[in-house]
Amino acid sequence: MKLEICANSYQSAKNAQEAGAHRIELCQELSVGGITPSYGLLKKVIEELDIPVFVLIRPRSGNFVYSDDEFQIMKTDIQLCKDLGCKGIVSGVLKPDNTLDDERTKVLIDLAKPLPFTFHRAFDEVKSPKETLLQLIELGANCVLTSGQKTTAEEGLELLKELNVLAENKIKILAGGGVSLKNARLFKQAGLDEIHASASTTKAEGNSMFSVPMTLSDPIKIKAILDAIN
């Protein structure tokens, strides 16, 4: 079973590598569900670390319905990530009625090639998850990051298992959302091949009036999850 760590900084990415995680999803601003990381962060992580880097392409927080300008930004960011040498793209687009925007998602998948494409947790907002999974297979997506349309992947485990059967090894089901040492084994026992976790620790930093708690991937937590699933 593979463990993907959601890393929100260079230090988090470094911690994930040193702890033995299989890859990272690089993003920033975890408090809003993650957005596309900065150029400087991308460049430093990809050039200085060896861990495979999948990059979240999400131009802002909020919903997954994007304007033409936002969509252009996403396309530019994908090309930038490819030029820098990342190993995968994580993205996706919905329509205003929370169905898959297959036309725009197909554009992103094709632009990402030959890199693998993960459709992110926008999947947890679609009305018909099984139908959407089949659409994503048809579009050429390689993976779906999902909590089984529940607050946590543990709560959504039954749907995750159903999706995994429906996938027929044509697309990976990546369980994410509240994945931790306490429940990591459940997903392996359910027949899933990959899990996604932040495995983070929050620390208060500094005395400035602008200081906010800092969230970092925790190598101790990462190693514990790896021990549990191996």
N, C-alpha and C positions, 0 to 999 in steps of 0.2 A: 504494500500500500504506500502511495506517495503522499507527502505532506507539503502543501503550499502555504507559505506564510505571507500574510498581508503586511507589507513593510511600508512604513510611512516616512522614513528618513534614511539617510546613509547609515547611521548607527544601527537602526533596526535591521537593515539589509545585511550589514556586517555580522550582527548577532545571529541572524538566521543562517548565514553561511557557516559560521564557526560552530553552531549547534548541530549542523548536519541536515538541515532542511533540504528538500529536493529542488525547490525553486521558490521564487518570491513573486507576488503580484505587487509591483511598485506603484504607490499612489501618494497623495498627501491629503490632509484634513480628514482623518478617520471619523471625527465627530459628526460629519455630515454624510458619511457613507463613502468618502473617498472622491477625489477629483484627480485629473491628470497632473502628474508631478512636473516640476520645473525642468527646464533644459539643463541647468547646472546639476541638479540632483541626478537626472537620467545619465548624464555624461560621466559623472564621478562613479556612480554605482556600476555602470556597464564596463567602464575602462579599468576600474581598480579591483573589482570582485569577480570571482569565477562562477558564482551561482547563477543558474539560468534566470533571466529577468523577463517576466511578462509585465506589460505596462497597461494600466487602466487608462482608457481614453474616454474621459467624461469631462466636458468643458466647464461644468458648473454643478452645484448641488441642486436638489429638487427633483422634478420629474424627469422622465426620459424621452420627452417630446421636444424636439429641437428645431429652432429656426434655421433658415437657409444659411445664415451667417455662422451659427453654431456648428452646423454640419460641415461647413467648409473648414472651420477650425479643427474639427475632429479628423478630417481627411489629411490636413497638413500635419497634424501631430502623429498620425500613423506613419506617414512617409518619413518624418523626422526620426521616429523610433527605429524604423528599419535602417535608416542611414547610420544611426549610432550603433547598431548591432544588437538590439534586443532580440529575445528568443520567442516572443509571443505577444499577441494583442488581446486585450480584454475590453469589450465594448458592447454596444447594442442600441437599438432605437425602437421606440414604441409609437403607435398612433395615438391621437387624443382619446380614443375609446379604450385604451389599454389593450390593444391587440398588437401583434408584431408588425412593425413597419418592415415588411419583407424586402421592399425595393431598396430602401436606404441601408438596411442591414447587409444586404447582398453586396452593395457597393463597398462597404467597409471590409467585408470578408475577402472580396476580390483584391482590394487594395493591400490588405495585410499579407496576401500570398507572397512567398511560399511559407510564411510563418503561420503557426497554428492560431486559431481564433476561438476565444472563449466568450460566449454570450453571458453577460454578467447578471446580477440579481434583479435587473428589470424583469427577468423571467418570473419572479415571484409576484408580479403585479398583473400578469396576463390572465385573461378570463378562462382560457382553455389550455392548461399546461401540456396535456398530452398531444393535442393537435399542434400546438406551437413547437413542441419537441420534434415532431415529424417534419414541420416546415423548416426548422433549423438544420436537420439532417439533409434535406433537399437543397438548402442553400449552401451547404458545405462547411458549416460550423464544426469545430472539432470537440467542443466541450461546452457544458452549461454549468454555471455556478448557481446553486440554488439551495434554499433552506426547506424545500418542499412546500413553499407558499405559507409557511408558519413563521412565527417570530424567531424560533430556533430550529436548526436542522434536526435536533432530537425530536421535537414536537412534530416535524414534518416527515419523520422517518418512513411512514407507510407510503406516502406519495413518492418519496425518493426511491424506494424499492420498486414501485410500479414503473417509474420512469426508467430505472436501470434495466428492467426486463424489456420495456418497449424499445429502448435504445439499440438492443441487439448488437452491441459492440460497434455500432456505426458512429457513436458519439459518446464522449465520456460524461458521466454525471459526477460533478464535483460538489460534495456536500459542504456547505458553509453557513455559518450563523450560529454562534454560541458553541462551536466545537472546542473541546478542552480535554484535558487528561481524564476527566470524570466520564466522558461519554465517547471518546475516540474509538474504543473497541466495538461499540455498537454498530458503527458504520462498516467496519471490516466484516463483522459477523453478518451484516445485511447484504454482503456481496459487492459493496462499492470498492472501487480501486483507488480513489483519491479523496482527500479531505483538505479543507481550507480553514485556516485559523489565524487570528492575530497573535495569540499567545503572548499578550502584552502585560506590562506593568505600568501603572500610572504613578508618576512622582511629582511632587511639588518642587518647583525650581525657582530660586531667587526671591528677592524681596521687593522687586519693582511693582508699581501699581498695574503694570501691563502683564505681569507674570500670570500664566495659566498652567495648570498641571500638564506635564509632558508625558506622552505615551510612547513607550518603546517596546519592541519585541524582546521578550525575555528568554535568553538562551536556556535557562534552567527549565522553564515551562516547555520550550520546544523539545529539548532532549527527553523530557518525561513523556511527551506525546509520542515521540518516535519510539521510545522503549515500549510503550503500550501497544503500538500497532505492528511492531516487528517481532 
